[in-house]
Amino acid sequence: MSDEAAPVVVEPAQGAWQDGAQHVQGAPEAVERLRALLEADPRLGEQGPMPSLYHLRIAVAQGGRGPLLEVAYTFGPPALPEGTVRIDTIRAVERPVAFDYDVPGIALPEEAEADPESGPGAVTVRDPAAEEIAARQVTEAWERIVGWLAEHAPRSHRTLLPAAGEEEITSAEQAFGVRLRADLKALWRRCAGVVDKHGAEFLPHNRALMTVGESLRIQRMQLGFGNEDLWRPSWIPVCSFNAHDTTSGLYLDMDTGRLCHWDRFGDRHPVHDSLTTYLEEIADTLDVPSLAGPPEPGLARGVLTWRPAGASDEGWRPLAR
């Protein structure tokens, strides 16, 4: 018998491409390059908190340029037979400002380091003045978004729910078991989520703003798994791929104030410095569409939707630049 190891087989799962990522120019070629890399080194990615699960980010263009693809894959036992790689999801993502993912397999950013003078287990002290400023900025950015929807995307605008009352927010804070940040409460004081119907997924990557109740339900569900690496009480879900989705979305970290990505494969990483940054970038992009991409904002029969560069769905047109 030969001493040579059996070749590694790399295949994408059916439906691995998400949100039209295959339409990003150069994305299919980038995935083909990645397949060759995984055949040579199936442990190229960063291993997730669950066995057999890995994730990484690659640049679409060679040399580390252009948009990024976020790839989650499964390798070997216990989930798959030995020598088998299944690419589970491929998504186009915005290039983070603070981190560099150009090299496949680079570790995802760790949580912010604790202040060495504070000692272990120290509680972060929030600045009331800074929180007040953040709440005002969130309110202003959200009003810009809502105003734009009312004028240009009426079907999306009609999915907005009224503001949450102070009693509802106070009750939610008690149920979450953590002190909510002022920026999140400011958002809920303007809008308590969306109605789950066509047009509601108007946030970038076609995400929907969760209701307060749905945010609490998903937090409790995630905490029910009992794994602090997968979910912590201070992580409050904000939006996902629909108003009830539990597989992927964004949560706000009450400890750091950062807006972070989660998915069912155990990937957790920051994508925006704050909720303020996220909403201001959306408002700026709607006002000046040339700032976008990918994904690119556009309209389809009164609905705001976001498509990666190069996508051309019937009835969808990009915003005028």
C-alpha positions as CSV (number, residue, x, y, z in Angstrom):
1,M,0.0,0.0,0.0
2,S,1.1,3.5,-0.7
3,D,2.1,5.7,2.3
4,E,0.7,8.8,0.5
5,A,-2.2,10.5,2.2
6,A,-5.6,10.3,0.4
7,P,-6.3,13.5,-1.6
8,V,-8.6,16.1,0.0
9,V,-11.9,16.6,-1.8
10,V,-13.3,20.1,-1.7
11,E,-16.9,20.7,-2.8
12,P,-19.3,23.6,-2.2
13,A,-22.6,22.7,-0.6
14,Q,-25.8,23.3,-2.5
15,G,-26.9,26.9,-1.8
16,A,-23.4,27.9,-0.4
17,W,-23.5,31.2,-2.3
18,Q,-25.4,33.7,-0.3
19,D,-27.0,37.1,-1.2
20,G,-25.8,37.0,-4.8
21,A,-22.2,36.8,-3.8
22,Q,-21.5,34.8,-7.0
23,H,-22.3,37.9,-9.0
24,V,-19.4,39.9,-7.5
25,Q,-16.8,40.3,-10.2
26,G,-14.1,37.8,-9.8
27,A,-15.8,35.9,-6.9
28,P,-16.2,32.5,-8.7
29,E,-12.5,32.6,-9.7
30,A,-11.5,33.5,-6.1
31,V,-13.4,30.5,-4.8
32,E,-11.7,28.3,-7.3
33,R,-8.3,29.5,-6.0
34,L,-9.5,28.9,-2.5
35,R,-10.5,25.3,-3.4
36,A,-6.9,24.6,-4.6
37,L,-5.6,26.1,-1.3
38,L,-7.9,24.0,0.8
39,E,-6.9,20.8,-1.1
40,A,-3.3,21.5,-0.1
41,D,-4.2,22.7,3.5
42,P,-7.7,22.0,4.7
43,R,-6.9,23.7,8.0
44,L,-6.1,27.0,6.3
45,G,-9.0,28.8,8.0
46,E,-9.5,29.7,11.6
47,Q,-11.2,26.9,13.6
48,G,-14.5,27.8,15.1
49,P,-15.7,26.9,18.6
50,M,-17.3,23.7,17.3
51,P,-15.4,20.7,15.9
52,S,-14.9,20.5,12.1
53,L,-16.0,24.1,11.5
54,Y,-13.6,26.7,10.0
55,H,-14.0,30.2,8.6
56,L,-11.8,32.7,6.7
57,R,-11.9,35.8,4.5
58,I,-10.3,36.1,1.1
59,A,-10.0,39.1,-1.2
60,V,-11.7,38.6,-4.5
61,A,-8.8,40.0,-6.6
62,Q,-5.4,38.5,-6.5
63,G,-2.9,40.5,-4.5
64,G,-5.4,41.3,-1.7
65,R,-7.4,43.9,-3.5
66,G,-11.1,44.5,-4.0
67,P,-14.1,43.2,-2.1
68,L,-13.9,40.3,0.4
69,L,-15.6,37.0,0.6
70,E,-16.5,35.4,3.9
71,V,-16.3,31.7,3.7
72,A,-17.4,29.1,6.3
73,Y,-16.5,25.4,5.7
74,T,-16.6,22.0,7.4
75,F,-13.6,19.7,7.3
76,G,-13.4,16.1,8.4
77,P,-14.6,14.2,11.4
78,P,-16.9,14.3,13.3
79,A,-19.1,16.2,10.9
80,L,-17.7,14.7,7.6
81,P,-15.6,11.8,6.5
82,E,-11.9,12.1,6.6
83,G,-10.4,14.1,3.8
84,T,-13.6,15.9,2.9
85,V,-14.1,19.7,2.8
86,R,-17.6,21.1,2.3
87,I,-17.8,24.9,1.7
88,D,-21.0,25.8,3.5
89,T,-21.4,29.5,3.0
90,I,-19.9,32.2,0.7
91,R,-20.9,35.8,1.3
92,A,-19.6,39.1,0.1
93,V,-18.8,41.4,3.0
94,E,-17.7,45.0,3.5
95,R,-14.0,45.5,4.1
96,P,-13.5,46.4,7.7
97,V,-11.7,49.6,8.5
98,A,-9.8,48.4,11.6
99,F,-8.8,44.9,10.5
100,D,-7.1,43.3,7.5
101,Y,-8.3,40.0,6.2
102,D,-6.4,39.9,3.0
103,V,-4.5,36.7,3.9
104,P,-6.6,33.5,3.9
105,G,-6.7,31.9,7.3
106,I,-5.7,35.0,9.3
107,A,-7.2,34.8,12.8
108,L,-10.4,36.8,13.4
109,P,-9.9,39.8,15.7
110,E,-10.0,39.0,19.4
111,E,-12.1,41.0,21.9
112,A,-10.6,44.3,23.0
113,E,-7.8,43.8,25.6
114,A,-8.8,44.7,29.2
115,D,-7.2,47.7,30.8
116,P,-4.2,46.2,32.7
117,E,-4.7,48.7,35.5
118,S,-8.3,47.6,36.0
119,G,-7.5,44.0,36.9
120,P,-9.4,40.9,35.8
121,G,-13.2,41.0,35.8
122,A,-13.3,44.8,35.9
123,V,-16.5,46.4,34.9
124,T,-16.4,48.9,32.0
125,V,-17.4,52.3,33.2
126,R,-19.5,54.2,30.7
127,D,-19.2,57.9,30.1
128,P,-22.7,59.4,30.5
129,A,-21.7,62.4,28.2
130,A,-20.4,60.0,25.5
131,E,-23.6,57.9,25.7
132,E,-25.7,61.0,25.4
133,I,-23.8,62.0,22.2
134,A,-24.1,58.4,20.8
135,A,-27.9,58.4,21.4
136,R,-28.3,61.7,19.6
137,Q,-26.2,60.6,16.7
138,V,-28.2,57.3,16.4
139,T,-31.4,59.3,16.4
140,E,-30.2,61.7,13.7
141,A,-28.9,58.9,11.5
142,W,-32.1,56.9,11.8
143,E,-34.2,59.9,11.0
144,R,-32.2,60.4,7.8
145,I,-32.7,56.8,6.8
146,V,-36.5,56.9,7.6
147,G,-36.9,60.1,5.6
148,W,-35.1,58.6,2.6
149,L,-37.3,55.5,2.8
150,A,-40.5,57.6,3.0
151,E,-39.5,59.5,-0.2
152,H,-37.9,56.7,-2.3
153,A,-38.9,53.3,-0.9
154,P,-42.4,53.6,0.4
155,R,-43.0,49.8,0.6
156,S,-40.0,49.5,2.9
157,H,-41.1,52.5,4.9
158,R,-44.5,50.9,5.5
159,T,-42.8,48.0,7.3
160,L,-41.5,50.2,10.1
161,L,-43.1,49.7,13.6
162,P,-43.8,52.6,15.9
163,A,-41.4,53.6,18.7
164,A,-41.1,51.4,21.8
165,G,-42.4,53.1,24.9
166,E,-40.3,53.6,28.0
167,E,-42.1,50.9,29.9
168,E,-41.4,48.4,27.1
169,I,-37.7,49.3,27.0
170,T,-37.4,49.1,30.8
171,S,-39.1,45.7,30.9
172,A,-36.8,44.5,28.1
173,E,-33.7,45.7,29.9
174,Q,-34.7,43.7,32.9
175,A,-35.5,40.7,30.8
176,F,-32.1,40.9,29.0
177,G,-30.4,41.0,32.4
178,V,-27.9,43.7,31.3
179,R,-27.9,47.4,31.2
180,L,-28.7,48.4,27.6
181,R,-26.5,51.0,25.9
182,A,-28.0,54.4,25.2
183,D,-27.5,54.1,21.4
184,L,-29.6,50.9,21.2
185,K,-32.3,52.4,23.4
186,A,-32.3,55.6,21.2
187,L,-32.9,53.4,18.2
188,W,-35.8,51.5,19.8
189,R,-37.3,54.9,21.0
190,R,-37.6,55.8,17.3
191,C,-38.6,52.3,15.9
192,A,-39.3,49.1,17.7
193,G,-38.5,46.9,14.7
194,V,-40.2,46.0,11.4
195,V,-43.3,44.1,10.3
196,D,-42.2,40.8,8.8
197,K,-43.3,41.3,5.2
198,H,-41.8,42.1,1.8
199,G,-39.7,45.2,1.9
200,A,-38.6,44.8,5.6
201,E,-35.0,43.7,4.7
202,F,-33.8,47.2,3.7
203,L,-30.6,47.2,5.8
204,P,-27.2,46.4,4.0
205,H,-26.9,42.7,3.0
206,N,-30.7,42.7,3.1
207,R,-31.1,42.4,6.8
208,A,-34.2,43.4,8.8
209,L,-34.3,45.3,12.1
210,M,-35.6,42.9,14.8
211,T,-38.4,43.8,17.2
212,V,-37.5,44.2,20.8
213,G,-39.4,41.0,21.6
214,E,-37.6,39.0,18.9
215,S,-34.2,40.3,20.0
216,L,-35.0,39.0,23.5
217,R,-36.2,35.6,22.1
218,I,-33.0,35.1,20.1
219,Q,-30.8,36.1,23.0
220,R,-32.4,33.6,25.2
221,M,-32.2,30.9,22.6
222,Q,-28.5,31.5,22.1
223,L,-27.8,31.6,25.8
224,G,-29.7,28.3,26.1
225,F,-26.9,26.5,24.4
226,G,-24.7,27.2,27.5
227,N,-21.5,28.1,25.6
228,E,-20.0,31.5,26.5
229,D,-17.8,31.3,23.4
230,L,-20.9,31.2,21.3
231,W,-23.0,33.8,23.1
232,R,-22.8,36.1,26.1
233,P,-25.6,37.9,28.0
234,S,-24.1,41.2,26.9
235,W,-24.7,40.4,23.2
236,I,-28.0,41.8,22.1
237,P,-29.3,40.9,18.6
238,V,-30.2,43.9,16.4
239,C,-30.9,42.7,12.9
240,S,-30.8,39.5,10.8
241,F,-31.8,38.2,7.4
242,N,-35.5,38.5,8.3
243,A,-37.3,39.6,11.4
244,H,-37.2,36.1,12.9
245,D,-34.0,34.7,11.5
246,T,-31.7,32.8,14.0
247,T,-28.9,31.8,11.6
248,S,-27.0,35.0,10.9
249,G,-27.1,38.6,11.8
250,L,-25.6,41.5,13.8
251,Y,-25.6,41.9,17.6
252,L,-24.5,44.9,19.7
253,D,-22.0,44.1,22.4
254,M,-23.1,46.0,25.5
255,D,-19.6,45.8,27.0
256,T,-17.6,47.3,24.1
257,G,-20.3,49.1,22.0
258,R,-19.2,47.3,18.9
259,L,-21.6,45.9,16.3
260,C,-20.7,42.3,15.6
261,H,-21.5,39.5,13.2
262,W,-22.8,36.1,14.2
263,D,-23.8,33.0,12.2
264,R,-24.8,29.4,12.9
265,F,-21.3,28.2,12.2
266,G,-20.0,29.9,15.4
267,D,-18.4,32.9,13.6
268,R,-18.4,36.0,15.9
269,H,-16.4,39.1,14.9
270,P,-16.7,42.9,15.0
271,V,-17.9,44.6,11.8
272,H,-18.5,48.2,13.0
273,D,-17.1,50.2,15.8
274,S,-20.6,51.2,17.0
275,L,-24.2,51.3,16.1
276,T,-23.7,55.0,15.3
277,T,-21.1,54.2,12.7
278,Y,-23.3,51.5,11.1
279,L,-26.4,53.8,10.8
280,E,-24.4,56.9,9.7
281,E,-22.7,54.8,6.9
282,I,-26.2,53.7,5.7
283,A,-27.6,57.2,5.7
284,D,-24.5,58.6,4.0
285,T,-24.7,55.8,1.3
286,L,-28.3,56.5,0.6
287,D,-27.6,60.2,0.2
288,V,-24.4,59.7,-1.9
289,P,-24.7,56.2,-3.6
290,S,-21.2,56.5,-5.0
291,L,-19.9,55.7,-1.4
292,A,-21.5,52.2,-1.7
293,G,-20.2,48.8,-2.6
294,P,-20.4,46.1,-2.3
295,P,-23.3,45.6,-1.6
296,E,-24.9,48.2,-3.8
297,P,-28.2,49.8,-2.8
298,G,-31.0,49.9,-5.3
299,L,-34.8,50.0,-5.7
300,A,-37.2,47.3,-6.9
301,R,-40.9,48.4,-7.0
302,G,-40.7,50.7,-4.0
303,V,-38.4,48.4,-1.9
304,L,-34.8,49.2,-0.9
305,T,-32.6,46.2,-1.6
306,W,-28.8,45.7,-1.6
307,R,-27.0,43.8,-4.3
308,P,-23.3,42.9,-4.7
309,A,-21.4,44.6,-7.6
310,G,-22.4,43.1,-10.9
311,A,-25.8,41.7,-9.9
312,S,-28.7,42.5,-12.1
313,D,-32.0,41.2,-10.8
314,E,-35.1,41.8,-12.9
315,G,-36.9,44.9,-11.7
316,W,-34.0,46.1,-9.6
317,R,-32.0,49.2,-10.5
318,P,-29.1,50.9,-8.7
319,L,-29.6,54.2,-7.1
320,A,-28.6,57.1,-9.3
321,R,-25.0,58.2,-8.6
